[in-house]
Amino acid sequence: MTDTRPVATPERGGTPSGGRRPGLLARLGGLFARIGLYYRQVVAELRKVIWPTRKELVNYTWVVLIFVAVMIAFVSLCDWGFSKAILKVFG
């Protein structure tokens, strides 16, 4: 005769060891193992990054600074225009 009881698996919320949960040291070891795995994966992904050269970095920095200056000028001009319009309507 075969046993038809469901097997406790981690997917079903059980533990394969017959219901006993691992002790504190085993859980901490698992925690440190997961942290170590995460660190190794981060380092592996950073090795895939194509880092910009110094010339590219300087160029990108200038592009960002000019864009920010243009946006500041645009927002300031809009603010000045709206304040003048509000003063004309309500003032």
MARBA-3410 file (N, C-alpha, C, O; in Angstrom, 1 decimal):
91
0.8,-1.2,0.0,0.0,0.0,0.0,0.9,1.2,0.0,2.0,1.2,0.6 ~ 0.5,2.3,-0.7,1.3,3.5,-0.8,0.7,4.6,0.2,-0.4,4.6,0.5 ~ 1.6,5.4,0.6,1.3,6.5,1.5,0.8,7.7,0.7,1.5,8.2,-0.2 ~ -0.5,8.2,1.0,-1.0,9.2,0.2,-1.0,10.6,0.9,-1.6,11.5,0.5 ~ -0.3,10.6,2.0,-0.2,11.9,2.7,0.7,12.9,2.0,1.7,12.5,1.4
0.3,14.2,2.0,1.2,15.2,1.3,2.5,15.3,2.0,2.6,15.3,3.2 ~ 3.5,15.5,1.2,4.9,15.7,1.8,5.0,17.2,2.1,4.7,18.0,1.3 ~ 5.6,17.4,3.3,5.9,18.8,3.7,7.1,19.4,2.9,8.2,18.8,3.0 ~ 6.8,20.4,2.1,7.8,21.0,1.3,7.9,22.5,1.6,6.9,23.0,2.1 ~ 9.0,23.2,1.4,9.1,24.6,1.6,8.0,25.4,0.8,7.6,26.4,1.3
7.7,24.9,-0.4,6.7,25.6,-1.2,5.3,25.6,-0.5,4.5,26.5,-0.7 ~ 5.0,24.5,0.2,3.7,24.4,0.9,3.8,24.9,2.3,2.8,24.9,3.0 ~ 4.8,25.5,2.7,4.9,26.1,4.0,5.4,25.2,5.1,5.5,25.6,6.3 ~ 5.8,24.0,4.8,6.3,23.0,5.7,7.8,23.0,5.7,8.4,23.7,4.9 ~ 8.3,22.1,6.5,9.8,21.9,6.5,10.0,20.5,6.2,9.3,19.6,6.7
11.0,20.2,5.3,11.2,18.8,4.9,11.8,17.9,6.1,11.8,16.7,5.9 ~ 12.2,18.5,7.2,12.8,17.7,8.3,11.7,17.2,9.2,12.1,16.8,10.4 ~ 10.5,17.1,8.8,9.5,16.5,9.7,8.9,17.5,10.6,8.3,17.1,11.7 ~ 8.9,18.8,10.4,8.2,19.8,11.2,9.1,20.5,12.2,8.7,21.6,12.7 ~ 10.4,20.1,12.3,11.2,20.9,13.2,11.8,22.0,12.4,12.3,21.9,11.3
11.8,23.2,13.1,12.4,24.4,12.5,13.9,24.4,12.8,14.3,23.9,13.9 ~ 14.7,24.9,12.0,16.2,25.0,12.3,16.4,25.9,13.5,15.6,26.9,13.8 ~ 17.5,25.7,14.2,17.8,26.5,15.4,18.3,27.8,15.0,18.4,28.2,13.8 ~ 18.6,28.6,16.1,19.0,30.0,15.9,20.3,30.1,15.1,20.5,30.9,14.2 ~ 21.3,29.2,15.4,22.6,29.2,14.6,22.4,28.9,13.2,23.0,29.5,12.3
21.5,27.9,12.9,21.3,27.6,11.5,20.6,28.7,10.7,20.9,29.0,9.6 ~ 19.7,29.4,11.4,19.0,30.5,10.8,20.0,31.7,10.6,19.9,32.3,9.5 ~ 20.8,31.9,11.5,21.8,33.0,11.4,22.8,32.7,10.3,23.2,33.6,9.5 ~ 23.2,31.4,10.2,24.1,31.0,9.1,23.4,31.2,7.8,24.1,31.6,6.8 ~ 22.1,30.9,7.7,21.4,31.2,6.5,21.3,32.7,6.2,21.4,33.1,5.0
21.2,33.5,7.2,21.1,34.9,7.0,22.5,35.4,6.4,22.5,36.2,5.5 ~ 23.6,35.0,7.0,24.9,35.4,6.6,25.2,34.9,5.2,25.9,35.5,4.4 ~ 24.7,33.7,4.9,24.9,33.1,3.6,24.2,34.0,2.5,24.7,34.2,1.4 ~ 22.9,34.4,2.9,22.2,35.2,1.9,22.8,36.6,1.8,22.9,37.1,0.6 ~ 23.4,37.2,2.8,24.1,38.4,2.7,25.3,38.3,1.9,25.6,39.1,1.0
26.1,37.2,2.1,27.3,36.9,1.3,26.9,36.7,-0.2,27.6,37.2,-1.1 ~ 25.8,36.0,-0.5,25.4,35.8,-1.9,25.0,37.2,-2.5,25.3,37.4,-3.7 ~ 24.3,38.0,-1.7,23.9,39.3,-2.3,25.2,40.1,-2.6,25.2,40.7,-3.7 ~ 26.1,40.1,-1.7,27.4,40.9,-1.9,28.1,40.4,-3.2,28.5,41.2,-4.0 ~ 28.2,39.0,-3.4,28.8,38.5,-4.5,28.1,38.9,-5.8,28.7,39.1,-6.8
26.8,38.9,-5.8,26.0,39.2,-6.9,26.2,40.7,-7.3,26.3,41.1,-8.5 ~ 26.2,41.6,-6.3,26.5,43.0,-6.5,27.8,43.2,-7.2,27.9,44.0,-8.1 ~ 28.9,42.6,-6.7,30.2,42.7,-7.2,30.2,42.2,-8.7,30.8,42.8,-9.5 ~ 29.5,41.1,-8.9,29.5,40.5,-10.3,28.8,41.5,-11.2,29.2,41.7,-12.4 ~ 27.7,42.2,-10.8,27.0,43.1,-11.7,27.9,44.4,-11.9,27.9,44.9,-13.0
28.6,44.8,-10.9,29.5,46.0,-11.0,30.6,45.7,-12.0,31.1,46.7,-12.6 ~ 31.1,44.5,-12.1,32.1,44.2,-13.1,31.6,44.3,-14.5,32.4,44.4,-15.4 ~ 30.3,44.1,-14.7,29.7,44.2,-16.0,29.6,45.7,-16.5,29.4,45.9,-17.7 ~ 29.6,46.6,-15.6,29.4,48.0,-15.9,30.5,48.5,-16.8,31.7,48.3,-16.5 ~ 30.2,49.3,-17.8,31.2,50.0,-18.6,31.3,51.4,-18.0,30.4,52.2,-18.2
32.4,51.6,-17.4,32.6,52.9,-16.7,33.1,53.9,-17.7,33.8,53.6,-18.6 ~ 32.6,55.2,-17.6,33.0,56.2,-18.5,34.4,56.6,-18.3,35.0,56.5,-17.2 ~ 35.0,57.1,-19.4,36.4,57.6,-19.3,36.3,59.0,-18.7,35.2,59.6,-18.5 ~ 37.5,59.5,-18.3,37.5,60.9,-17.7,36.9,61.9,-18.6,36.2,62.8,-18.2 ~ 37.2,61.8,-19.9,36.7,62.8,-20.9,35.2,62.7,-21.0,34.5,63.7,-21.0
34.7,61.5,-21.1,33.2,61.3,-21.1,32.6,61.9,-19.9,31.5,62.5,-19.9 ~ 33.2,61.6,-18.7,32.6,62.1,-17.5,32.6,63.6,-17.4,31.5,64.2,-17.0 ~ 33.6,64.3,-17.8,33.6,65.7,-17.9,32.6,66.2,-18.8,31.9,67.2,-18.5 ~ 32.4,65.6,-20.0,31.4,66.0,-21.0,30.0,65.8,-20.4,29.2,66.8,-20.5 ~ 29.7,64.7,-19.8,28.4,64.5,-19.2,28.1,65.5,-18.1,27.0,65.9,-17.9
29.1,65.8,-17.3,29.0,66.8,-16.2,28.6,68.1,-16.8,27.7,68.8,-16.2 ~ 29.3,68.6,-17.8,28.9,69.9,-18.4,27.5,69.9,-19.0,26.8,70.8,-18.9 ~ 27.1,68.8,-19.6,25.8,68.7,-20.2,24.7,68.8,-19.1,23.7,69.5,-19.2 ~ 24.9,68.1,-18.0,24.0,68.2,-16.8,24.0,69.6,-16.3,22.9,70.2,-16.0 ~ 25.1,70.3,-16.1,25.1,71.6,-15.5,24.4,72.6,-16.4,23.7,73.5,-16.0
24.7,72.5,-17.7,24.0,73.4,-18.7,22.5,73.2,-18.7,21.7,74.1,-18.7 ~ 22.1,71.9,-18.7,20.7,71.6,-18.6,20.0,72.2,-17.4,18.9,72.8,-17.5 ~ 20.6,72.0,-16.2,20.1,72.6,-15.0,20.0,74.1,-15.0,19.0,74.7,-14.6 ~ 21.0,74.7,-15.6,21.0,76.2,-15.7,19.9,76.7,-16.6,19.2,77.6,-16.3 ~ 19.6,76.0,-17.7,18.6,76.3,-18.6,17.2,76.1,-17.9,16.3,77.0,-18.1
17.1,75.0,-17.2,15.8,74.8,-16.5,15.5,75.8,-15.4,14.4,76.3,-15.2 ~ 16.6,76.2,-14.7,16.5,77.3,-13.7,16.0,78.6,-14.3,15.1,79.3,-13.8 ~ 16.6,78.9,-15.5,16.2,80.2,-16.2,14.8,80.1,-16.6,14.0,81.0,-16.5 ~ 14.4,78.9,-17.2,13.0,78.8,-17.7,12.0,78.9,-16.5,11.0,79.6,-16.6 ~ 12.2,78.2,-15.4,11.3,78.3,-14.3,11.3,79.7,-13.7,10.2,80.1,-13.3
12.4,80.3,-13.6,12.5,81.7,-13.1,11.7,82.6,-14.0,11.0,83.5,-13.5 ~ 11.8,82.5,-15.3,11.1,83.3,-16.2,9.6,83.1,-16.1,8.8,84.0,-16.1 ~ 9.2,81.8,-16.0,7.8,81.5,-15.8,7.2,82.1,-14.5,6.1,82.7,-14.5 ~ 8.0,82.0,-13.5,7.6,82.5,-12.2,7.4,84.1,-12.2,6.5,84.6,-11.7 ~ 8.4,84.7,-12.9,8.3,86.2,-13.0,7.1,86.6,-13.8,6.4,87.5,-13.5
6.9,85.9,-14.9,5.8,86.2,-15.8,4.4,86.0,-15.1,3.5,86.8,-15.2 ~ 4.3,84.9,-14.4,3.0,84.6,-13.6,2.8,85.6,-12.5,1.7,86.0,-12.3 ~ 3.9,86.0,-11.8,3.7,87.0,-10.8,3.3,88.3,-11.4,2.4,89.0,-10.8 ~ 3.8,88.7,-12.5,3.4,90.0,-13.1,1.9,89.9,-13.6,1.2,90.8,-13.4 ~ 1.5,88.7,-14.2,0.2,88.5,-14.6,-0.8,88.6,-13.4,-1.9,89.1,-13.5
-0.5,87.9,-12.3,-1.3,87.9,-11.1,-1.5,89.3,-10.6,-2.6,89.7,-10.2 ~ -0.4,90.1,-10.6,-0.5,91.5,-10.1,-1.4,92.4,-11.0,-2.1,93.2,-10.5 ~ -1.3,92.1,-12.3,-2.2,92.8,-13.2,-3.7,92.5,-13.0,-4.5,93.4,-13.0 ~ -4.0,91.2,-12.8,-5.3,90.8,-12.6,-5.9,91.2,-11.3,-7.0,91.7,-11.2 ~ -5.1,90.9,-10.2,-5.7,91.1,-8.8,-5.1,92.4,-8.2,-5.6,92.8,-7.1
-4.1,93.0,-8.7,-3.5,94.1,-8.0,-3.8,95.4,-8.4,-3.3,96.4,-7.9
END
